[in-house]
Each structure stands twice: as C-alpha cells, then as structure tokens.
C-alpha cells in the first residue's frame, strides 16, 4: 500500500516540472539560437534509440550482413529516403526483417 503515495508524488513532481517550463518559458519566444538547437532534438533522440538496435547483436557490435536488423534497417532507411512514405517504410522494413530472421 506504500507504493501508491510514491507513484502519486512522482506523477505530481513530473507534472510540476513540465508545467514550470510552460509557465516560465511559454509566454516568451525562445532566442533564435535555442530554436535552431531544438530542431535537432527529435533526430538526435530517434538516432539514439534506433542505432544501438541496428548495430548491436547480443551486446556486441555486429556490422556484418548476418545482422538481420542492420540489413532490414538499412533497406528501410533507403525506402524512407526515396519515398517519404512511412507506411511503406514500416511494411518493407518489417517484411525484410521477418524474412531474414525466419530464413525464407
């Protein structure tokens, strides 16, 4: 029963932190340098998420053609770059990964 107060306090603390940024910064426009820097946050976060998934296999760096995730991810990146179609990118990337992992 002690877990609920901790969860509620953590939720309130998280909400307060986010609200403080809205209240303090939301009324003013950030400087141009900050705006330019913030444009790079989404690609940086996305890269930090998917690069380890593509390059690490079993906790080891694996940049060979035997790494199914790397091959499928590379193909998906090319499809995304050429078509700019998210549905096709997901479909092709997952299809290639499935084919490579199950050996068809």
C-alpha contacts under 8 A as a table, 3 or more apart, distances in Angstrom:
res1	aa1	res2	aa2	distance
1	X	4	X	6.16
2	X	5	X	6.06
2	X	6	X	6.96
3	X	6	X	5.30
3	X	7	X	6.22
4	X	7	X	5.07
4	X	8	X	6.08
5	X	8	X	5.09
5	X	9	X	6.03
6	X	9	X	5.16
6	X	10	X	6.06
7	X	10	X	5.12
7	X	11	X	6.13
8	X	11	X	5.10
8	X	12	X	6.16
9	X	12	X	5.06
9	X	13	X	6.04
10	X	13	X	5.07
10	X	14	X	6.13
11	X	14	X	5.15
11	X	15	X	6.13
12	X	15	X	5.01
12	X	16	X	6.03
13	X	16	X	5.05
13	X	17	X	6.20
14	X	17	X	5.23
14	X	18	X	6.35
15	X	18	X	5.26
15	X	19	X	5.99
16	X	19	X	5.01
16	X	20	X	5.97
17	X	20	X	5.23
17	X	21	X	6.78
18	X	21	X	5.48
18	X	22	X	6.63
19	X	22	X	5.05
19	X	23	X	6.08
20	X	23	X	5.14
20	X	24	X	5.87
21	X	24	X	5.20
21	X	25	X	5.50
21	X	26	X	6.91
22	X	25	X	5.54
22	X	26	X	4.56
22	X	27	X	7.76
23	X	26	X	5.53
23	X	27	X	6.95
24	X	27	X	6.91
25	X	28	X	5.53
25	X	29	X	7.40
25	X	30	X	7.41
26	X	29	X	7.32
30	X	34	X	6.21
30	X	35	X	6.37
31	X	34	X	5.35
31	X	35	X	6.37
32	X	35	X	5.03
32	X	36	X	6.19
33	X	36	X	5.20
33	X	37	X	6.18
34	X	37	X	5.01
34	X	38	X	6.04
35	X	38	X	5.15
35	X	39	X	6.55
36	X	39	X	5.43
36	X	40	X	7.44
37	X	40	X	5.72
37	X	41	X	7.32
38	X	41	X	5.30
39	X	42	X	6.96
40	X	43	X	5.73
40	X	44	X	6.15
41	X	44	X	5.14
41	X	45	X	6.08
42	X	45	X	5.22
42	X	46	X	6.06
43	X	46	X	5.10
43	X	47	X	5.96
44	X	47	X	5.12
44	X	48	X	6.14
45	X	48	X	5.06
45	X	49	X	6.32
46	X	49	X	5.15
46	X	50	X	6.30
47	X	50	X	5.40
47	X	51	X	5.65
48	X	51	X	5.96
48	X	52	X	7.11
49	X	52	X	6.64
49	X	53	X	7.20
50	X	53	X	5.11
50	X	54	X	6.29
51	X	54	X	5.15
51	X	55	X	6.07
52	X	55	X	5.21
52	X	56	X	5.48
53	X	56	X	5.83
53	X	57	X	7.74
53	X	69	X	7.37
54	X	57	X	7.85
54	X	69	X	5.30
54	X	70	X	4.63
54	X	73	X	6.63
55	X	61	X	5.72
55	X	62	X	5.59
55	X	63	X	6.09
55	X	67	X	7.96
55	X	69	X	7.85
55	X	70	X	6.21
56	X	59	X	5.59
56	X	60	X	5.26
56	X	61	X	4.66
56	X	62	X	5.64
57	X	60	X	5.41
57	X	61	X	6.36
57	X	62	X	5.85
57	X	67	X	7.08
62	X	67	X	6.36
63	X	67	X	6.72
63	X	70	X	7.17
64	X	67	X	5.68
65	X	68	X	7.07
65	X	70	X	7.61
65	X	71	X	6.45
67	X	70	X	5.43
67	X	71	X	6.45
68	X	71	X	5.19
68	X	72	X	6.01
68	X	97	X	6.01
68	X	100	X	5.75
68	X	101	X	6.36
69	X	72	X	5.16
69	X	73	X	5.75
69	X	97	X	6.21
70	X	73	X	5.06
70	X	74	X	5.97
71	X	74	X	5.21
71	X	75	X	6.29
71	X	97	X	7.79
72	X	75	X	5.16
72	X	76	X	6.10
72	X	93	X	5.27
72	X	94	X	7.26
72	X	96	X	5.39
72	X	97	X	5.12
73	X	76	X	4.94
73	X	77	X	6.06
73	X	93	X	6.18
74	X	77	X	5.07
74	X	78	X	6.33
75	X	78	X	5.16
75	X	79	X	6.23
75	X	92	X	7.84
75	X	93	X	6.54
76	X	79	X	5.02
76	X	80	X	6.07
76	X	89	X	5.33
76	X	90	X	7.08
76	X	92	X	6.40
76	X	93	X	4.65
77	X	80	X	5.09
77	X	81	X	6.07
77	X	89	X	7.52
78	X	81	X	5.07
78	X	82	X	6.08
79	X	82	X	5.24
79	X	83	X	5.83
79	X	84	X	7.47
79	X	85	X	7.92
79	X	88	X	7.55
79	X	89	X	5.64
79	X	92	X	7.82
80	X	83	X	5.46
80	X	84	X	4.85
80	X	85	X	6.11
80	X	86	X	6.66
80	X	88	X	7.85
80	X	89	X	5.40
81	X	84	X	5.76
85	X	88	X	5.47
85	X	89	X	6.16
86	X	89	X	5.00
86	X	90	X	6.19
87	X	90	X	5.29
87	X	91	X	6.07
88	X	91	X	5.00
88	X	92	X	5.95
89	X	92	X	5.37
89	X	93	X	5.88
90	X	93	X	5.16
90	X	94	X	5.87
91	X	94	X	5.46
91	X	95	X	5.89
92	X	95	X	5.00
92	X	96	X	6.00
93	X	96	X	5.32
93	X	97	X	6.15
94	X	97	X	5.01
94	X	98	X	5.97
95	X	98	X	5.11
95	X	99	X	6.14
96	X	99	X	5.09
96	X	100	X	6.07
97	X	100	X	5.18
97	X	101	X	6.00
98	X	101	X	5.28
98	X	102	X	6.01
99	X	102	X	5.45
99	X	103	X	5.81
99	X	104	X	5.27
100	X	103	X	5.16
100	X	104	X	6.69
